[in-house]
Amino acid sequence: HTGARLVNGSDSCSGRVELQYLSEWGTVCDVSWDMRAASVLCGQLKCGSAAAMLGSDWFGEGSGQIWADVFDCQGNETHLSKCPISSWSRTACSHKQDAGVICSGSSLEFHEGRVRLFGGMECEGEVEVYFRQDWRKVLLDSW
């Protein structure tokens, strides 16, 4: 890819993941995205590391292409282009599965971002983060 950005967040360090391939921008499917890839992207954008990986219900659905089947980052790369990927293609995903990220450099990390376990026993349950005056589930694959 030739460019990367986070779109529709409260600042440049949070939002829906969009990557540019040649001259076309596209989103990334959340099933092909993990915290290591998210941390590499945050570092590349000078936004620290990944604090949370979120779905399209957080930052809205994108449009156009859906890029990259699988990123295989170790987490210490300086740029997503240094991570191996299985292929660039339109995946079987829809924009309802667009990946989003909150980086540690985002204002959301400081002002929102309270975390709780919901629906389980004392030390178990679904991880939820408080965002835009509502509790939202964090994707399972990001933990």
Backbone hydrogen bonds in HBPLUS format (Angstrom, degrees):
<---DONOR---> <-ACCEPTOR-->    atom                        ^
c    i                          cat <-CA-CA->   ^        H-A-AA   ^      H-
h    n   atom  resd res      DA  || num        DHA   H-A  angle D-A-AA Bond
n    s   type  num  typ     dist DA aas  dist angle  dist       angle   num
A0002-THR N   A0020-GLN O   2.68 MM  18  5.45 154.7  1.74 145.1 154.1     1
A0020-GLN N   A0003-GLY O   2.84 MM  17  4.71 166.4  1.86 130.1 130.6     2
A0005-ARG N   A0018-GLU O   2.91 MM  13  5.39 145.8  2.03 158.5 163.2     3
A0018-GLU N   A0005-ARG O   2.97 MM  13  5.39 158.4  2.01 165.3 162.5     4
A0007-VAL N   A0016-ARG O   2.88 MM   9  4.90 157.9  1.93 132.8 139.2     5
A0016-ARG N   A0007-VAL O   2.69 MM   9  4.90 158.0  1.73 150.2 143.7     6
A0014-SER N   A0011-ASP O   3.41 MM   3  5.85 153.0  2.48 120.9 118.2     7
A0103-CYS N   A0013-CYS O   2.97 MM  90  5.50 166.3  1.99 171.7 173.7     8
A0015-GLY N   A0101-VAL O   2.95 MM  86  5.63 152.2  2.03 154.3 162.6     9
A0101-VAL N   A0015-GLY O   2.89 MM  86  5.63 156.7  1.95 151.6 154.9    10
A0017-VAL N   A0099-ALA O   2.87 MM  82  5.74 166.7  1.89 142.5 146.5    11
A0019-LEU N   A0026-GLY O   2.79 MM   7  5.50 151.9  1.86 160.6 167.5    12
A0026-GLY N   A0019-LEU O   2.84 MM   7  5.50 145.1  1.96 147.6 158.7    13
A0021-TYR N   A0024-GLU O   2.86 MM   3  5.46 164.9  1.89 156.4 154.6    14
A0024-GLU N   A0021-TYR O   3.07 MM   3  5.46 161.3  2.10 133.8 131.4    15
A0027-THR N   A0065-GLN O   2.98 MM  38  6.43 149.5  2.07 150.4 144.3    16
A0067-TRP N   A0027-THR O   2.62 MM  40  5.87 153.8  1.69 173.8 170.7    17
A0099-ALA N   A0028-VAL O   2.80 MM  71  5.70 161.1  1.84 172.3 173.2    18
A0032-SER N   A0029-CYS O   3.02 MM   3  5.52 153.6  2.09 113.7 121.9    19
A0030-ASP N   A0097-GLN O   2.59 MM  67  5.45 156.5  1.64 166.0 174.8    20
A0038-ALA N   A0034-ASP O   2.92 MM   4  6.18 160.7  1.96 153.2 159.7    21
A0039-SER N   A0035-MET O   2.85 MM   4  5.95 151.8  1.92 142.3 149.0    22
A0040-VAL N   A0036-ARG O   3.04 MM   4  6.32 153.8  2.11 146.5 153.4    23
A0041-LEU N   A0037-ALA O   2.97 MM   4  6.26 161.8  2.00 151.5 156.2    24
A0042-CYS N   A0038-ALA O   2.91 MM   4  6.17 161.6  1.94 149.4 154.4    25
A0043-GLY N   A0039-SER O   2.97 MM   4  6.15 162.0  2.00 147.6 152.1    26
A0044-GLN N   A0040-VAL O   2.88 MM   4  6.09 158.3  1.92 150.5 157.1    27
A0045-LEU N   A0041-LEU O   2.95 MM   4  6.20 147.8  2.06 150.8 159.0    28
A0047-CYS N   A0042-CYS O   2.77 MM   5  4.92 166.2  1.79 154.9 152.7    29
A0046-LYS N   A0043-GLY O   3.02 MM   3  4.98 160.3  2.06 107.0 111.2    30
A0105-GLY N   A0047-CYS O   2.87 MM  58  4.60 139.1  2.04 151.2 139.8    31
A0104-SER N   A0049-SER O   2.63 MM  55  5.41 157.4  1.68 165.5 173.4    32
A0051-ALA N   A0102-ILE O   2.76 MM  51  5.58 161.2  1.79 151.6 157.0    33
A0052-ALA N   A0102-ILE O   3.15 MM  50  5.21 146.2  2.27 145.6 147.7    34
A0102-ILE N   A0052-ALA O   2.98 MM  50  5.21 160.7  2.02 147.6 148.7    35
A0054-LEU N   A0100-GLY O   2.76 MM  46  4.71 165.5  1.78 127.2 132.1    36
A0100-GLY N   A0054-LEU O   2.64 MM  46  4.71 139.0  1.80 156.0 150.1    37
A0058-TRP N   A0055-GLY O   3.09 MM   3  5.96 167.5  2.11 123.5 127.4    38
A0060-GLY N   A0056-SER O   2.77 MM   4  4.90 131.3  2.00 147.7 148.7    39
A0069-ASP N   A0087-SER O   3.19 MM  18  5.88 163.8  2.22 163.1 167.1    40
A0086-SER N   A0070-VAL O   3.12 MM  16  5.51 143.5  2.26 139.3 150.2    41
A0072-ASP N   A0084-PRO O   2.78 MM  12  5.31 157.6  1.83 171.1 168.9    42
A0082-LYS N   A0079-HIS O   2.95 MM   3  5.61 164.2  1.97 121.0 126.3    43
A0083-CYS N   A0080-LEU O   2.93 MM   3  5.38 165.8  1.95 117.3 122.0    44
A0097-GLN N   A0094-SER O   2.96 MM   3  5.72 165.4  1.98 121.1 125.4    45
A0098-ASP N   A0095-HIS O   3.29 MM   3  5.09 156.5  2.35 109.5 106.1    46
A0106-SER N   A0103-CYS O   3.03 MM   3  5.51 165.6  2.06 119.8 122.1    47
A0109-GLU N   A0106-SER O   3.12 MM   3  5.42 138.0  2.30 103.1 113.3    48
A0110-PHE N   A0107-SER O   3.10 MM   3  5.32 134.7  2.32 101.0 112.6    49
A0111-HIS N   A0107-SER O   2.93 MM   4  6.09 170.1  1.94 164.1 166.6    50
A0112-GLU N   A0108-LEU O   3.05 MM   4  5.03 146.0  2.17 121.2 131.2    51
A0113-GLY N   A0130-TYR O   2.99 MM  17  5.20 136.7  2.18 174.6 162.1    52
A0130-TYR N   A0114-ARG O   2.83 MM  16  5.22 154.2  1.90 147.6 155.8    53
A0116-ARG N   A0128-GLU O   2.94 MM  12  5.38 151.3  2.03 149.0 154.2    54
A0128-GLU N   A0116-ARG O   2.89 MM  12  5.38 162.6  1.92 161.7 164.4    55
A0118-PHE N   A0126-GLU O   2.85 MM   8  5.11 156.0  1.90 137.8 145.7    56
A0126-GLU N   A0118-PHE O   2.89 MM   8  5.11 158.2  1.93 151.2 143.8    57
A0124-GLU N   A0121-MET O   3.49 MM   3  5.26 174.9  2.49 105.9 105.2    58
A0138-VAL N   A0127-VAL O   2.96 MM  11  5.74 157.4  2.01 158.7 155.1    59
A0129-VAL N   A0136-ARG O   2.82 MM   7  5.40 155.7  1.88 153.7 156.7    60
A0136-ARG N   A0129-VAL O   2.93 MM   7  5.40 160.8  1.97 140.9 146.7    61
A0131-PHE N   A0134-ASP O   2.81 MM   3  5.43 170.3  1.82 161.1 160.2    62
A0134-ASP N   A0131-PHE O   3.12 MM   3  5.43 131.2  2.36 106.1 118.5    63
A0142-SER N   A0139-LEU O   3.20 MM   3  5.65 156.0  2.26 110.0 117.2    64
A0143-TRP N   A0140-LEU O   3.21 MM   3  5.92 169.7  2.22 124.6 125.9    65
